[in-house]
Amino acid sequence: MEAKFSISEVAGTSWKFTKSQIWVLAGMFLAYCVVTGILNLITSSSYVLNLLVQLIIGSLFTLGFIRNMFQTMDGEEPQFSAYGQEARKFLHYLVANILYSIIVCIGIVLLIIPGIYLAIRLQFFQQYIVSEERCSAIDALKKSWELTQGQAMPLFLLALVQIGLTLLGLILLVVGLFVAIPLIVMMQCYVFRKLRIES
């Protein structure tokens, strides 16, 4: 099936959106890193507690950060309040993330390629949970599967570009990650919306 998006267009448009609010988005990511670092130090004596804290903070940040991306694409300034608003979807996200991880891990055990394919097809469960008020974990995974029908190869190529951006961010003394990560998340959110329009 023909690709519903071009990587160059996704990269260009996503960069335009990201650049328009880069200080706010990079600041949100920096705040997350600082909070995570402090909590890691506090809970370092307990592996279970440390893991639990990372899971909770990481989940809440992901939900809020994706909402920030949608706000940016809609011409709004990203709001810190998004993190509190999206917190009520925490359990849906947690269950979906656990199911996603299990499915992908099983796929990886089956000669790696199936795991990559499943990861690509199910990746937009996060965006569905954020963008739809009543989207359960199962529904989010199902909708992502339907949305990505026939788009596995373009999405795989996009993933390679995103990996390249991450590596570039690391090469630039790690500081580049504060630009690369918001850009990568923006690209995912932009493609999500584009695929929904084209479907």
C-alpha positions as CSV (number, residue, x, y, z in Angstrom):
1,M,0.0,0.0,0.0
2,E,1.2,3.5,-0.8
3,A,2.7,5.6,2.0
4,K,0.3,8.2,3.5
5,F,3.2,10.5,4.5
6,S,6.7,11.4,3.4
7,I,9.5,11.5,5.8
8,S,10.8,14.8,4.6
9,E,7.4,16.4,5.0
10,V,7.0,15.0,8.5
11,A,10.5,16.1,9.5
12,G,10.1,19.6,8.1
13,T,6.6,20.2,9.5
14,S,7.5,18.7,12.9
15,W,10.6,20.8,13.2
16,K,8.5,23.9,12.4
17,F,6.1,23.1,15.2
18,T,8.9,22.1,17.6
19,K,10.9,25.2,16.9
20,S,8.0,27.4,17.6
21,Q,7.9,26.2,21.2
22,I,11.4,24.7,21.6
23,W,12.2,26.5,24.9
24,V,9.0,25.4,26.5
25,L,9.2,21.8,25.3
26,A,12.9,21.5,26.1
27,G,12.1,23.0,29.5
28,M,9.4,20.4,30.2
29,F,11.8,17.6,29.2
30,L,14.6,19.1,31.4
31,A,12.2,19.4,34.3
32,Y,11.3,15.7,33.9
33,C,15.0,14.7,33.8
34,V,15.7,16.8,37.0
35,V,12.7,15.4,38.9
36,T,13.6,11.8,37.8
37,G,17.2,12.3,38.8
38,I,16.3,13.6,42.3
39,L,13.7,10.8,42.9
40,N,16.3,8.2,41.7
41,L,18.7,9.4,44.3
42,I,16.0,9.4,47.0
43,T,14.8,5.9,46.2
44,S,18.1,4.4,45.2
45,S,18.2,2.1,48.2
46,S,15.1,0.2,47.1
47,Y,15.1,-1.3,43.6
48,V,11.3,-2.0,43.7
49,L,10.5,1.5,44.9
50,N,12.9,3.1,42.4
51,L,11.3,1.1,39.6
52,L,7.8,2.1,40.7
53,V,8.6,5.8,40.9
54,Q,10.2,5.7,37.5
55,L,7.2,4.0,36.0
56,I,4.7,6.5,37.5
57,I,6.7,9.6,36.7
58,G,7.6,8.3,33.2
59,S,3.9,7.5,32.5
60,L,2.6,10.9,33.7
61,F,5.3,12.7,31.8
62,T,4.6,10.8,28.5
63,L,0.9,11.6,28.7
64,G,1.4,15.3,29.5
65,F,4.2,15.7,26.9
66,I,2.0,14.2,24.1
67,R,-0.7,16.6,25.1
68,N,1.8,19.4,24.9
69,M,2.6,18.3,21.3
70,F,-1.0,18.4,20.3
71,Q,-1.3,21.9,21.9
72,T,1.6,23.1,19.9
73,M,0.2,21.7,16.7
74,D,-3.1,23.5,17.5
75,G,-1.2,26.8,17.8
76,E,-1.5,26.9,21.6
77,E,1.3,27.3,24.1
78,P,2.1,24.0,25.8
79,Q,0.7,24.1,29.3
80,F,2.1,22.5,32.5
81,S,-1.5,21.8,33.5
82,A,-1.7,19.2,30.8
83,Y,0.2,16.8,33.1
84,G,-2.4,17.0,35.8
85,Q,-5.3,16.8,33.3
86,E,-3.9,13.7,31.7
87,A,-3.1,12.0,35.0
88,R,-6.6,10.6,35.2
89,K,-5.7,8.4,32.2
90,F,-2.8,6.9,34.0
91,L,-4.3,3.4,34.6
92,H,-5.4,3.1,30.9
93,Y,-1.9,4.1,29.8
94,L,-0.2,1.8,32.3
95,V,-2.3,-1.3,31.2
96,A,-1.8,-0.5,27.5
97,N,2.0,0.0,28.0
98,I,2.3,-3.3,29.9
99,L,0.3,-5.1,27.2
100,Y,2.4,-3.4,24.5
101,S,5.6,-4.4,26.1
102,I,4.5,-8.0,26.5
103,I,3.4,-8.3,22.9
104,V,6.6,-6.7,21.5
105,C,8.8,-8.9,23.8
106,I,7.0,-12.1,22.6
107,G,7.6,-10.9,19.0
108,I,11.3,-10.2,19.7
109,V,11.6,-13.8,21.0
110,L,10.2,-15.0,17.7
111,L,13.3,-14.0,15.7
112,I,13.3,-10.2,16.4
113,I,11.6,-9.0,13.2
114,P,8.0,-9.8,14.4
115,G,8.8,-7.8,17.5
116,I,9.8,-4.8,15.5
117,Y,6.7,-5.1,13.3
118,L,4.4,-5.3,16.3
119,A,6.1,-2.3,17.9
120,I,5.6,-0.3,14.8
121,R,2.0,-1.3,14.3
122,L,1.0,-0.7,18.0
123,Q,3.0,2.5,18.7
124,F,0.2,5.0,18.6
125,F,-1.7,3.6,21.6
126,Q,-0.3,6.5,23.6
127,Q,-1.7,9.1,21.2
128,Y,-5.1,7.5,21.2
129,I,-5.3,7.5,25.0
130,V,-4.4,11.2,25.1
131,S,-6.6,12.3,22.2
132,E,-9.7,10.4,23.1
133,E,-11.5,10.9,26.4
134,R,-12.8,7.4,26.8
135,C,-10.2,5.1,25.2
136,S,-9.4,1.9,27.1
137,A,-6.1,0.2,26.9
138,I,-7.4,-2.6,24.5
139,D,-9.2,0.0,22.3
140,A,-6.0,2.1,22.0
141,L,-4.0,-0.9,20.9
142,K,-6.7,-2.0,18.4
143,K,-7.0,1.4,17.0
144,S,-3.3,1.8,16.5
145,W,-3.2,-1.6,14.7
146,E,-6.0,-0.4,12.4
147,L,-4.4,3.0,11.8
148,T,-1.1,1.6,10.7
149,Q,-2.5,-0.9,8.3
150,G,-0.3,-0.9,5.2
151,Q,2.1,1.7,6.7
152,A,4.6,-0.6,8.4
153,M,7.5,0.1,6.0
154,P,7.1,4.0,6.0
155,L,6.8,3.9,9.8
156,F,9.9,1.7,10.0
157,L,11.9,4.1,7.9
158,L,10.7,7.0,10.1
159,A,11.8,5.1,13.2
160,L,15.3,4.8,11.7
161,V,15.4,8.6,11.2
162,Q,14.2,9.0,14.8
163,I,17.0,6.7,16.0
164,G,19.5,8.8,14.0
165,L,18.2,12.0,15.7
166,T,18.6,10.4,19.1
167,L,22.2,9.4,18.3
168,L,22.9,12.9,17.0
169,G,21.5,14.3,20.2
170,L,23.9,12.1,22.2
171,I,26.9,13.0,20.0
172,L,26.2,16.7,20.7
173,L,27.3,16.3,24.3
174,V,23.9,15.0,25.3
175,V,22.5,18.5,25.3
176,G,21.2,17.8,21.8
177,L,18.7,15.4,23.3
178,F,16.7,18.4,24.7
179,V,16.0,19.2,21.1
180,A,15.9,15.7,19.6
181,I,13.5,14.2,22.1
182,P,10.8,16.9,21.6
183,L,11.2,16.7,17.9
184,I,10.9,12.9,17.8
185,V,7.7,13.0,20.0
186,M,6.4,15.8,17.7
187,M,7.0,13.6,14.6
188,Q,5.1,10.7,16.2
189,C,2.2,13.0,17.1
190,Y,2.2,14.6,13.7
191,V,2.2,11.3,11.8
192,F,-0.6,10.0,14.1
193,R,-2.8,12.9,13.1
194,K,-1.9,12.7,9.5
195,L,-2.8,9.0,9.4
196,R,-6.1,9.6,11.1
197,I,-7.0,12.3,8.5
198,E,-5.9,10.0,5.6
199,S,-7.8,7.0,7.0
